[in-house]
Amino acid sequence: MIDTRFAPYGALTLRVALGVMFIAHAYLKLAVFSVPGFAGFLGQVGLPGFLAWPIILAEVIGGLAILVGFYGRYVSVLLLPILLGALVIHAPNGWVFNAPNGGWEYPAFLALTALAHALIGDGALALRPAGVSATAKPALA
């Protein structure tokens, strides 16, 4: 059973955590790995290095959109390919993310979190909730 009184705030919490995570990962790529370093990593795993900037920008812009609730659930769906790509890249490294080159559990968790956000919705305090009609009535629990 869903507690309709608090569910919007649970969705808000999920949305904020996911948005901050995307922004933090973009910052990590910029400030720690550097764009050339990230491009080199992409080349090592068989992806074109020119994808570095589009991935970083998608994480920054998408993370901000999710964070403020600007069509956030749609943005989560659009960012799923990046998370699934990270999952595929990290899958051979084993389960734990602190394994050499990072494991797959964190990208898997984030992909499922993005999917949950897309299914649940943007929740409370969303700037522009996606997929919600202005005249929609809440479902009875």
Backbone as ProteinMPNN parsed JSONL, in Angstrom:
{"seq_chain_A": "MIDTRFAPYGALTLRVALGVMFIAHAYLKLAVFSVPGFAGFLGQVGLPGFLAWPIILAEVIGGLAILVGFYGRYVSVLLLPILLGALVIHAPNGWVFNAPNGGWEYPAFLALTALAHALIGDGALALRPAGVSATAKPALA", "coords_chain_A": {"N_chain_A": [[0.835, -1.177, 0.0], [0.483, 2.234, -0.731], [1.399, 5.152, 0.919], [-0.272, 7.879, 0.482], [0.008, 10.395, 1.53], [2.7, 10.863, 2.097], [4.143, 9.892, -0.048], [4.761, 11.676, -2.257], [6.935, 13.053, -1.162], [8.776, 11.074, -0.731], [9.317, 10.442, -3.395], [10.44, 12.876, -4.127], [12.79, 12.805, -2.554], [14.117, 10.626, -3.743], [14.432, 11.708, -6.317], [16.09, 13.975, -5.832], [18.412, 12.744, -4.805], [19.221, 11.215, -7.036], [19.607, 13.216, -8.995], [21.689, 14.751, -7.813], [23.661, 12.792, -7.775], [24.197, 12.388, -10.54], [25.228, 14.924, -11.209], [27.472, 14.994, -9.517], [28.99, 12.888, -10.59], [29.563, 13.881, -13.12], [31.118, 16.065, -12.371], [33.264, 14.684, -11.206], [34.376, 13.498, -13.476], [35.236, 15.784, -14.809], [36.891, 17.234, -12.939], [38.589, 15.415, -11.644], [39.284, 13.093, -13.261], [39.637, 14.373, -15.686], [38.746, 15.702, -18.913], [40.282, 14.781, -21.182], [41.401, 12.513, -19.947], [39.113, 10.974, -19.334], [38.163, 10.602, -21.925], [40.256, 9.047, -22.893], [39.896, 6.773, -21.286], [37.424, 5.908, -22.266], [38.248, 5.19, -24.84], [39.938, 3.045, -24.189], [38.09, 1.126, -23.415], [36.83, 0.561, -25.717], [35.089, 2.418, -26.791], [34.298, 5.395, -28.662], [36.373, 8.196, -28.118], [35.348, 10.751, -28.467], [32.901, 10.788, -27.285], [33.126, 11.658, -24.709], [32.62, 14.418, -23.946], [29.782, 14.69, -24.678], [28.69, 12.798, -22.866], [29.435, 13.833, -20.364], [28.149, 16.354, -20.445], [25.494, 15.494, -20.675], [25.197, 14.293, -18.192], [25.519, 16.51, -16.453], [23.548, 18.444, -17.323], [21.287, 16.806, -17.402], [21.304, 15.887, -14.739], [20.841, 18.299, -13.342], [18.279, 18.923, -14.334], [16.789, 16.737, -13.358], [17.202, 17.12, -10.611], [15.86, 19.582, -10.045], [13.382, 18.911, -10.902], [12.458, 19.254, -13.549], [10.782, 18.072, -15.974], [11.753, 15.652, -15.079], [11.323, 12.82, -14.839], [11.237, 11.998, -17.497], [13.784, 12.723, -18.281], [15.29, 10.972, -16.744], [14.733, 8.569, -18.067], [15.913, 9.151, -20.53], [18.574, 9.238, -19.741], [19.124, 6.654, -19.08], [20.489, 4.982, -21.055], [23.192, 5.819, -20.714], [23.71, 4.967, -18.106], [23.246, 2.209, -18.372], [25.213, 1.652, -20.224], [27.48, 2.179, -18.644], [27.134, 0.123, -16.833], [27.532, -2.144, -18.451], [30.212, -1.722, -19.159], [31.474, -1.91, -16.662], [30.767, -4.429, -15.782], [32.529, -6.743, -16.269], [34.358, -6.416, -14.217], [33.605, -7.404, -11.805], [31.599, -7.625, -8.755], [31.812, -5.643, -6.564], [32.123, -2.126, -6.309], [34.497, -0.941, -5.564], [36.417, -2.549, -6.573], [39.246, -3.155, -8.753], [39.079, -0.858, -11.4], [36.371, -0.566, -10.932], [33.327, -2.078, -9.949], [30.137, -3.627, -10.892], [27.817, -3.175, -9.403], [27.076, -0.594, -8.527], [26.53, 1.015, -10.909], [24.372, -0.589, -11.762], [22.544, -0.286, -9.642], [22.055, 2.481, -9.869], [20.882, 2.605, -12.418], [18.535, 1.187, -11.944], [17.438, 2.903, -10.054], [16.998, 5.206, -11.591], [15.095, 4.149, -13.323], [13.062, 3.564, -11.457], [12.48, 6.194, -10.656], [11.463, 7.203, -13.067], [9.158, 5.664, -13.264], [7.742, 6.246, -10.882], [7.519, 9.045, -10.732], [7.996, 12.647, -10.457], [7.469, 13.752, -7.954], [7.125, 15.797, -4.953], [7.504, 19.387, -5.022], [8.447, 19.724, -7.623], [9.669, 21.453, -10.421], [8.627, 21.358, -13.047], [6.649, 18.948, -13.425], [6.786, 15.819, -15.078], [4.57, 14.186, -17.253], [2.208, 14.544, -15.824], [-1.027, 15.54, -15.558], [-2.586, 18.71, -15.269], [-5.134, 18.608, -14.308], [-5.35, 16.182, -13.151], [-6.461, 13.726, -10.872], [-5.57, 12.422, -7.672], [-4.902, 8.951, -7.264], [-6.949, 6.611, -5.548], [-5.925, 4.956, -2.623]], "CA_chain_A": [[0.0, 0.0, 0.0], [1.228, 3.488, -0.823], [0.927, 6.224, 1.786], [-0.381, 9.006, -0.438], [0.393, 11.641, 2.199], [4.153, 11.04, 2.104], [4.751, 9.388, -1.288], [5.419, 12.725, -3.045], [8.211, 13.428, -0.546], [9.676, 9.961, -1.045], [9.736, 10.639, -4.782], [11.351, 14.029, -4.085], [14.066, 12.328, -2.024], [14.725, 9.821, -4.808], [14.801, 12.622, -7.397], [17.228, 14.789, -5.409], [19.593, 11.873, -4.73], [19.63, 10.846, -8.39], [20.127, 14.414, -9.648], [22.991, 15.07, -7.223], [24.609, 11.769, -8.211], [24.616, 12.679, -11.911], [26.076, 16.115, -11.177], [28.733, 14.605, -8.883], [29.769, 12.064, -11.518], [30.08, 14.772, -14.151], [32.206, 16.814, -11.736], [34.377, 13.747, -11.07], [34.999, 13.359, -14.79], [35.887, 17.051, -15.148], [37.888, 17.706, -11.98], [39.539, 14.384, -11.216], [39.785, 12.316, -14.395], [39.799, 15.329, -16.781], [38.079, 15.287, -20.147], [41.161, 13.885, -21.949], [41.526, 11.244, -19.233], [37.872, 10.228, -19.535], [38.151, 10.2, -23.335], [41.197, 7.934, -22.984], [39.243, 5.608, -20.694], [36.435, 5.426, -23.229], [39.002, 4.509, -25.887], [40.427, 1.761, -23.658], [36.997, 0.145, -23.316], [36.297, 0.33, -27.047], [34.136, 3.447, -27.215], [34.987, 6.566, -29.201], [36.715, 9.217, -27.136], [34.557, 11.971, -28.642], [31.694, 10.698, -26.446], [33.399, 12.185, -23.365], [31.861, 15.649, -23.698], [28.337, 14.455, -24.622], [28.331, 12.097, -21.63], [29.577, 14.782, -19.25], [27.067, 17.334, -20.553], [24.23, 14.808, -20.361], [25.138, 14.117, -16.74], [25.332, 17.815, -15.798], [22.243, 19.01, -17.672], [20.276, 15.864, -16.928], [21.295, 15.908, -13.28], [20.163, 19.529, -12.923], [16.852, 18.784, -14.664], [16.216, 15.805, -12.387], [17.268, 17.743, -9.29], [14.81, 20.591, -9.874], [12.101, 18.358, -11.331], [12.067, 19.783, -14.849], [10.56, 16.868, -16.782], [12.759, 14.748, -14.536], [11.131, 11.388, -15.131], [11.641, 11.782, -18.887], [15.244, 12.829, -18.314], [15.81, 9.693, -16.215], [14.652, 7.585, -19.155], [16.924, 9.513, -21.525], [19.914, 8.955, -19.214], [19.304, 5.205, -18.874], [21.556, 4.391, -21.875], [24.5, 6.093, -20.111], [23.853, 4.081, -16.946], [23.368, 0.831, -18.857], [26.557, 1.574, -20.81], [28.422, 2.047, -17.524], [26.938, -1.225, -16.296], [28.198, -3.083, -19.365], [31.662, -1.488, -19.06], [31.968, -2.345, -15.35], [30.354, -5.811, -15.489], [33.621, -7.709, -16.163], [35.224, -6.139, -13.072], [33.077, -8.024, -10.589], [30.47, -7.038, -8.042], [32.049, -4.487, -5.707], [32.576, -0.988, -7.096], [35.883, -0.575, -5.238], [37.309, -3.456, -7.293], [39.997, -2.42, -9.792], [38.244, -0.345, -12.489], [34.98, -0.457, -10.494], [32.403, -3.193, -10.189], [28.906, -3.309, -11.611], [26.62, -3.003, -8.573], [26.664, 0.809, -8.445], [25.786, 1.381, -12.118], [23.093, -1.316, -11.783], [21.674, 0.389, -8.687], [21.655, 3.771, -10.419], [19.954, 2.359, -13.523], [17.241, 0.845, -11.341], [16.941, 4.122, -9.414], [16.466, 6.041, -12.672], [13.858, 3.501, -13.765], [12.065, 3.803, -10.406], [12.091, 7.601, -10.756], [10.616, 7.34, -14.245], [7.87, 5.027, -12.991], [7.07, 6.884, -9.748], [7.243, 10.445, -11.022], [8.911, 13.636, -9.904], [7.181, 14.008, -6.548], [6.87, 17.143, -4.444], [8.379, 20.523, -5.323], [9.005, 19.637, -8.972], [9.487, 22.67, -11.198], [7.735, 21.031, -14.158], [6.505, 17.495, -13.376], [6.575, 15.17, -16.364], [3.53, 13.166, -17.345], [1.136, 14.777, -14.869], [-1.99, 16.514, -16.031], [-2.956, 19.712, -14.266], [-6.434, 18.27, -13.768], [-5.325, 14.791, -12.68], [-6.857, 13.487, -9.485], [-4.778, 11.339, -7.101], [-5.552, 7.637, -7.187], [-7.294, 6.163, -4.202], [-5.051, 3.855, -2.195]], "C_chain_A": [[0.887, 1.249, 0.0], [0.584, 4.511, 0.122], [0.905, 7.497, 0.949], [-0.024, 10.346, 0.207], [1.872, 11.914, 2.053], [4.847, 10.588, 0.819], [5.384, 10.501, -2.131], [6.775, 13.143, -2.478], [9.24, 12.31, -0.687], [10.205, 10.079, -2.463], [10.695, 11.824, -4.889], [12.735, 13.602, -3.609], [14.82, 11.517, -3.069], [15.246, 10.727, -5.923], [16.038, 13.444, -7.04], [18.503, 13.946, -5.376], [20.11, 11.525, -6.126], [20.227, 12.049, -9.129], [21.507, 14.784, -9.136], [24.04, 14.062, -7.68], [25.1, 12.043, -9.635], [25.555, 13.881, -11.954], [27.452, 15.773, -10.593], [29.601, 13.773, -9.832], [30.314, 12.899, -12.669], [31.256, 15.572, -13.603], [33.448, 15.936, -11.576], [35.128, 13.61, -12.396], [35.757, 14.627, -15.187], [37.086, 17.348, -14.249], [38.944, 16.674, -11.614], [40.135, 13.655, -12.42], [40.237, 13.218, -15.54], [39.121, 14.786, -18.039], [38.999, 14.408, -20.998], [41.337, 12.519, -21.27], [40.297, 10.368, -19.414], [37.761, 9.744, -20.976], [39.098, 9.02, -23.552], [40.612, 6.655, -22.413], [38.215, 5.031, -21.66], [37.119, 4.667, -24.367], [39.505, 3.147, -25.447], [39.335, 0.703, -23.602], [36.272, -0.031, -24.646], [35.255, 1.326, -27.518], [34.908, 4.648, -27.764], [35.189, 7.645, -28.143], [35.887, 10.482, -27.265], [33.255, 11.94, -27.838], [31.888, 11.299, -25.057], [32.551, 13.42, -23.084], [30.355, 15.419, -23.703], [27.885, 13.735, -23.343], [28.387, 13.051, -20.443], [28.441, 15.807, -19.275], [25.712, 16.722, -20.232], [24.086, 14.628, -18.857], [24.898, 15.439, -16.015], [23.92, 18.347, -16.054], [21.122, 18.106, -17.178], [20.167, 15.85, -15.418], [20.591, 17.138, -12.735], [18.661, 19.445, -13.174], [16.152, 17.852, -13.677], [16.133, 16.466, -11.021], [16.119, 18.731, -9.073], [13.431, 20.093, -10.306], [11.575, 18.989, -12.608], [11.985, 18.614, -15.829], [11.518, 15.754, -16.369], [12.566, 13.295, -14.888], [11.489, 11.069, -16.575], [13.158, 11.815, -19.022], [15.874, 11.538, -17.781], [15.792, 8.609, -17.281], [15.724, 7.874, -20.2], [18.344, 9.211, -21.061], [20.152, 7.465, -18.966], [20.375, 4.599, -19.784], [22.96, 4.652, -21.315], [24.731, 5.149, -18.937], [24.003, 2.624, -17.38], [24.716, 0.614, -19.538], [27.614, 1.417, -19.734], [28.329, 0.653, -16.91], [27.669, -2.26, -17.155], [29.72, -2.962, -19.248], [32.217, -2.068, -17.76], [31.636, -3.803, -15.024], [31.514, -6.799, -15.387], [34.501, -7.545, -14.918], [34.745, -6.772, -11.775], [32.032, -7.158, -9.916], [30.805, -5.723, -7.358], [32.662, -3.339, -6.501], [33.988, -0.549, -6.729], [36.879, -1.59, -5.781], [38.095, -2.638, -8.318], [39.096, -2.106, -10.989], [36.747, -0.333, -12.161], [34.126, -1.639, -10.876], [31.087, -2.715, -10.781], [27.718, -2.988, -10.716], [26.156, -1.551, -8.523], [25.969, 1.27, -9.727], [24.442, 0.662, -12.217], [22.088, -0.646, -10.845], [21.175, 1.72, -9.245], [20.687, 3.61, -11.588], [18.571, 2.016, -12.972], [16.617, 2.048, -10.638], [16.339, 5.055, -10.463], [15.157, 5.461, -13.198], [12.744, 3.718, -12.743], [11.575, 5.248, -10.46], [11.147, 7.808, -11.936], [9.221, 6.761, -13.992], [7.069, 5.756, -11.915], [6.647, 8.305, -10.074], [8.178, 11.354, -10.251], [8.657, 13.972, -8.442], [6.981, 15.476, -6.23], [7.909, 18.137, -4.955], [9.048, 20.439, -6.691], [8.673, 20.911, -9.737], [8.479, 22.46, -12.326], [7.575, 19.514, -14.209], [6.173, 16.922, -14.755], [5.446, 14.161, -16.272], [2.405, 13.338, -16.354], [0.233, 15.857, -15.426], [-2.334, 17.48, -14.911], [-4.303, 19.389, -13.623], [-6.484, 16.859, -13.198], [-5.696, 14.735, -11.206], [-5.986, 12.352, -8.933], [-5.581, 10.049, -7.042], [-5.87, 7.305, -5.748], [-6.428, 4.974, -3.838], [-5.855, 2.717, -1.649]], "O_chain_A": [[1.921, 1.288, 0.667], [-0.632, 4.701, 0.111], [1.944, 8.12, 0.732], [0.218, 11.326, -0.498], [2.275, 13.067, 1.9], [6.027, 10.878, 0.624], [6.464, 10.286, -2.682], [7.664, 13.542, -3.229], [10.44, 12.574, -0.754], [11.387, 9.849, -2.715], [11.656, 11.778, -5.657], [13.742, 13.995, -4.198], [16.023, 11.702, -3.256], [16.36, 10.542, -6.414], [16.938, 13.592, -7.866], [19.549, 14.378, -5.859], [21.319, 11.544, -6.36], [21.242, 11.914, -9.812], [22.4, 15.097, -9.924], [25.184, 14.434, -7.943], [26.296, 11.939, -9.904], [26.565, 13.856, -12.658], [28.476, 16.213, -11.114], [30.819, 13.945, -9.867], [31.421, 12.644, -13.143], [32.269, 15.74, -14.282], [34.566, 16.404, -11.791], [36.359, 13.606, -12.428], [36.804, 14.549, -15.829], [38.167, 17.675, -14.738], [40.08, 17.035, -11.305], [41.355, 13.607, -12.578], [41.14, 12.848, -16.29], [38.948, 13.578, -18.202], [38.549, 13.377, -21.498], [41.412, 11.492, -21.945], [40.417, 9.161, -19.622], [37.322, 8.622, -21.229], [38.782, 8.099, -24.306], [40.801, 5.576, -22.975], [38.142, 3.817, -21.85], [36.63, 3.626, -24.806], [39.502, 2.197, -26.23], [39.619, -0.488, -23.727], [35.232, -0.687, -24.711], [34.604, 1.104, -28.539], [36.049, 4.886, -27.369], [34.28, 7.958, -27.374], [35.731, 11.218, -26.291], [32.579, 12.962, -27.724], [30.923, 11.437, -24.305], [31.836, 13.462, -22.082], [29.681, 15.913, -22.799], [26.82, 14.035, -22.804], [27.479, 13.066, -19.612], [27.839, 16.092, -18.24], [24.876, 17.358, -19.59], [22.997, 14.787, -18.306], [24.138, 15.473, -15.048], [23.189, 18.662, -15.115], [20.136, 18.574, -16.61], [19.065, 15.806, -14.872], [19.826, 17.041, -11.775], [17.862, 19.848, -12.328], [15.049, 18.147, -13.215], [15.106, 16.38, -10.349], [15.478, 18.712, -8.023], [12.429, 20.777, -10.098], [10.375, 19.233, -12.734], [12.982, 18.219, -16.432], [12.025, 15.01, -17.209], [13.531, 12.6, -15.203], [11.995, 9.983, -16.856], [13.743, 11.038, -19.777], [16.88, 11.071, -18.314], [16.731, 7.82, -17.385], [16.37, 6.954, -20.701], [19.224, 8.956, -21.883], [21.277, 7.063, -18.67], [21.128, 3.747, -19.312], [23.832, 3.79, -21.429], [25.819, 4.593, -18.787], [24.808, 1.888, -16.809], [25.297, -0.467, -19.447], [28.541, 0.621, -19.882], [29.342, 0.076, -16.514], [28.344, -3.146, -16.63], [30.431, -3.967, -19.238], [33.301, -2.651, -17.751], [32.185, -4.352, -14.069], [31.497, -7.639, -14.487], [35.296, -8.429, -14.598], [35.424, -6.678, -10.752], [31.635, -6.111, -10.426], [30.092, -4.745, -7.582], [33.601, -3.54, -7.271], [34.626, 0.155, -7.512], [38.07, -1.502, -5.48], [37.664, -1.553, -8.709], [38.432, -2.994, -11.523], [35.935, -0.107, -13.058], [34.199, -2.139, -11.999], [30.939, -1.543, -11.129], [26.684, -2.56, -11.228], [24.952, -1.299, -8.482], [24.898, 1.871, -9.641], [23.47, 1.24, -12.705], [20.925, -0.46, -11.203], [19.996, 2.047, -9.105], [19.761, 4.408, -11.73], [17.558, 2.501, -13.476], [15.395, 2.194, -10.631], [15.275, 5.632, -10.237], [14.218, 6.203, -13.484], [11.611, 4.022, -13.115], [10.377, 5.498, -10.324], [10.143, 8.51, -11.814], [8.223, 7.313, -14.456], [5.848, 5.872, -12.025], [5.541, 8.723, -9.731], [9.035, 10.898, -9.494], [9.568, 14.44, -7.758], [6.705, 16.291, -7.11], [9.04, 17.771, -5.277], [10.11, 21.028, -6.894], [7.539, 21.389, -9.705], [7.588, 23.283, -12.534], [8.289, 18.851, -14.961], [5.371, 17.489, -15.497], [5.375, 13.377, -15.326], [1.702, 12.372, -16.058], [0.684, 16.962, -15.729], [-2.367, 17.1, -13.74], [-4.585, 19.844, -12.514], [-7.551, 16.39, -12.803], [-5.297, 15.584, -10.41], [-5.692, 11.406, -9.663], [-6.788, 10.062, -6.801], [-5.133, 7.68, -4.837], [-6.22, 4.081, -4.659], [-5.289, 1.703, -1.24]]}, "name": "protein", "num_of_chains": 1, "seq": "MIDTRFAPYGALTLRVALGVMFIAHAYLKLAVFSVPGFAGFLGQVGLPGFLAWPIILAEVIGGLAILVGFYGRYVSVLLLPILLGALVIHAPNGWVFNAPNGGWEYPAFLALTALAHALIGDGALALRPAGVSATAKPALA"}
